[in-house]
Amino acid sequence: MRQCFGWLLATIAAGLFALSLNRWTAQTGLPQYLGYGIGYAGFAILLLLALKKCRPAWHPAMQRMVTLLVGAGLAALDVFVSGLSGETAQQTFFSALLGVALVQVVAKFADRKP
């Protein structure tokens, strides 16, 4: 349980970092959509690893699905809290979702047995 708590704490920190990307990319001048994709990919990696450590009885497909749903929910919350609207909101949401989805594809092929 102690090891699981550490993974969950790291995942929460990555989620908070992903939520703060809108302000951070605006201040530094980095490409906004690339930052969202990379930030949410990092969050998805940590969440997937936390689920593998904390819920090993779950099927890997279930772990990937939960990670995708939580990542999509966090991205939607991020767009809502940031106050983005229109095309900017859509591009921000889908770039974050693309980062999460790419992690799921890589994880699916990494779980494959030869």
C-alpha positions in Angstrom: 0.0 0.0 0.0 2.9 2.3 0.8 4.3 1.9 -2.7 0.9 2.5 -4.2 0.6 5.8 -2.3 3.9 7.0 -3.8 2.7 6.3 -7.3 -0.6 8.0 -6.7 1.2 11.1 -5.3 3.4 11.3 -8.4 0.3 10.9 -10.6 -1.5 13.7 -8.8 1.6 15.9 -9.2 1.7 15.2 -12.9 -2.0 15.9 -13.2 -1.6 19.3 -11.5 1.3 20.1 -13.8 -0.8 19.2 -16.8 -3.5 21.5 -15.5 -1.1 24.4 -15.2 0.3 24.1 -18.7 -2.0 26.8 -20.2 -0.4 29.5 -18.0 3.1 28.1 -18.3 3.2 27.8 -22.1 1.7 31.3 -22.4 4.5 32.8 -20.2 7.4 31.0 -21.8 6.3 31.3 -25.5 6.5 27.5 -26.1 4.1 26.0 -28.6 0.9 25.5 -26.7 -0.4 22.4 -28.3 2.9 20.6 -28.2 3.2 21.4 -24.5 -0.3 20.0 -23.8 0.5 16.8 -25.8 3.7 16.2 -23.9 2.3 17.1 -20.5 -0.7 14.9 -20.8 1.4 12.1 -22.2 3.6 12.3 -19.1 0.5 12.2 -16.9 -0.9 9.2 -18.8 2.4 7.3 -18.4 2.4 7.9 -14.6 -1.2 7.0 -14.3 -0.8 3.8 -16.3 2.2 2.8 -14.2 0.3 3.6 -11.0 -2.6 1.4 -12.1 -0.2 -1.4 -13.0 1.3 -1.2 -9.4 -1.9 -0.6 -7.5 -4.4 -2.7 -9.5 -2.4 -5.6 -10.9 -5.5 -7.8 -11.0 -7.1 -5.5 -13.6 -6.7 -6.6 -17.2 -4.2 -4.4 -19.1 -7.0 -3.3 -21.5 -9.0 -2.1 -18.4 -6.0 -0.2 -17.2 -5.6 1.5 -20.5 -9.3 2.4 -20.8 -9.3 4.0 -17.3 -6.2 6.0 -18.1 -7.8 7.2 -21.4 -11.0 8.2 -19.6 -9.2 10.0 -16.7 -6.9 11.8 -19.2 -9.9 12.9 -21.3 -11.7 14.1 -18.2 -8.7 16.0 -17.0 -8.2 17.6 -20.4 -11.9 18.7 -20.5 -11.6 20.1 -17.0 -8.5 22.0 -18.1 -10.2 23.5 -21.1 -13.2 24.5 -18.9 -11.1 26.0 -16.1 -8.8 27.9 -18.5 -11.8 29.6 -20.1 -10.9 28.7 -23.6 -13.5 28.7 -26.2 -14.1 27.9 -29.9 -11.4 26.5 -32.0 -8.7 27.1 -29.5 -10.5 25.0 -26.9 -11.0 22.2 -29.4 -7.4 22.1 -30.5 -6.2 22.3 -26.9 -8.4 19.4 -25.8 -7.5 17.2 -28.8 -3.8 17.8 -28.5 -4.0 16.7 -24.8 -6.1 13.7 -25.8 -3.6 12.8 -28.5 -0.8 12.7 -26.0 -2.8 10.4 -23.8 -3.9 8.2 -26.7 -0.4 7.8 -28.0 0.7 6.4 -24.7 -2.1 3.9 -24.8 -1.1 2.7 -28.3 2.5 2.3 -27.2 1.4 0.5 -24.0 -0.8 -1.9 -26.0 2.2 -2.9 -28.2 4.5 -3.1 -25.2 2.1 -5.5 -23.4 2.0 -7.9 -26.4 3.6 -11.3 -25.8 5.9 -12.6 -28.5 
